[in-house]
Amino acid sequence: MLVSHMAKHEPDLSRLFHALADPTRRTIVTRLAEGPAPVTELAKPTGLRLPTVMRHLSVLEEAGLIATSKDGRVRSCAIVPEALAPVRTWLDEQREIWEARLDRMDDYVMKLMEERAK
């Protein structure tokens, strides 16, 4: 059942989670939530070399989380907020499942307590 439930989700969901799994990429996404930025600005706080930062940006772009543009010699990046919708949907579904399970467990425990009190 778990496999069939997971199969209905977009294959992009795995790509999104992969992209967000790295702390450097999450830092970049957090920075881009403030507004677009040139690659050099995104690279500075990481302490990483530019080619390494470019690989991180490539992963984010392939996942659809960011878009890049080039103006002359300056490459800039911007966040694509709607790209997080599949993650949000999946997390909401998981929350509903676990809340229902916890509600059922609470009902069961309360029933046991009432039976013991009799």
C-alpha positions in Angstrom: 0.0 0.0 0.0 2.8 2.4 0.8 4.4 2.0 -2.6 1.2 2.5 -4.4 0.5 5.6 -2.3 3.9 7.0 -3.0 3.6 6.2 -6.7 0.8 8.7 -7.2 3.1 11.6 -6.2 5.0 13.5 -8.9 8.4 12.2 -9.7 9.5 15.9 -9.2 8.9 15.5 -5.5 12.0 13.4 -5.0 14.0 16.0 -7.0 12.7 18.8 -4.8 13.5 16.9 -1.5 17.0 16.1 -2.9 17.6 19.7 -3.8 16.5 20.9 -0.3 18.4 18.1 1.5 21.7 20.1 1.3 22.3 22.9 3.8 24.1 25.0 1.3 21.2 24.8 -1.1 18.7 25.6 1.6 20.8 28.7 2.6 20.7 29.8 -1.1 16.9 29.3 -1.3 16.5 31.2 2.0 18.6 34.1 0.6 16.7 34.1 -2.6 13.4 34.4 -0.7 14.5 37.9 0.1 14.9 38.7 -3.7 16.9 37.9 -6.7 20.7 37.9 -6.4 23.8 37.5 -8.6 25.7 34.3 -8.3 28.7 36.0 -6.9 26.6 37.3 -4.0 25.2 33.9 -3.4 28.6 32.3 -3.4 30.3 34.7 -0.8 28.7 33.4 2.4 29.2 29.8 1.5 33.0 29.9 1.4 32.8 27.6 -1.6 34.5 28.1 -5.0 32.3 29.4 -7.8 32.2 26.1 -9.7 30.9 24.3 -6.6 28.2 27.0 -6.1 27.3 26.7 -9.7 26.7 22.9 -9.3 24.4 23.7 -6.3 22.5 26.2 -8.3 22.2 23.7 -11.1 20.5 21.2 -8.8 18.1 23.9 -7.5 17.3 24.9 -11.1 16.8 21.3 -12.3 14.3 20.9 -9.4 12.5 24.0 -10.6 13.2 25.9 -7.3 15.1 28.7 -8.9 15.4 30.4 -12.3 18.5 32.0 -13.6 19.1 34.8 -16.1 22.1 36.4 -17.6 22.6 40.1 -18.2 25.9 40.6 -19.9 28.5 38.8 -17.7 26.3 38.7 -14.6 24.2 35.6 -13.9 21.4 36.2 -11.4 19.1 33.8 -9.7 15.5 34.2 -8.4 13.3 31.8 -6.4 10.3 30.2 -8.0 8.0 30.0 -5.0 5.2 27.9 -6.7 7.8 25.1 -7.1 7.3 24.3 -3.5 3.6 23.5 -3.9 4.2 19.7 -4.4 6.2 19.6 -1.2 3.6 21.5 0.7 0.8 19.2 -0.6 2.8 16.1 0.4 3.5 17.5 3.9 -0.1 18.5 4.4 -1.2 14.9 3.4 1.3 13.4 5.9 0.1 15.8 8.6 -3.5 14.7 8.0 -2.6 11.0 8.2 -0.6 11.4 11.4 -3.2 13.7 13.1 -5.9 11.1 12.3 -3.7 8.3 13.8 -3.1 10.4 16.9 -6.8 11.2 17.3 -7.6 7.4 17.0 -4.9 6.6 19.6 -6.3 9.4 21.9 -9.8 7.9 21.6 -8.5 4.4 22.4 -6.5 5.6 25.4 -9.5 7.6 26.7 -11.7 4.5 26.3 -9.2 2.3 28.2 -9.1 4.9 31.0 -12.9 5.0 31.2 -13.1 1.2 31.3 -10.5 1.1 34.1 -12.4 3.7 36.1 -15.6 1.6 36.2 
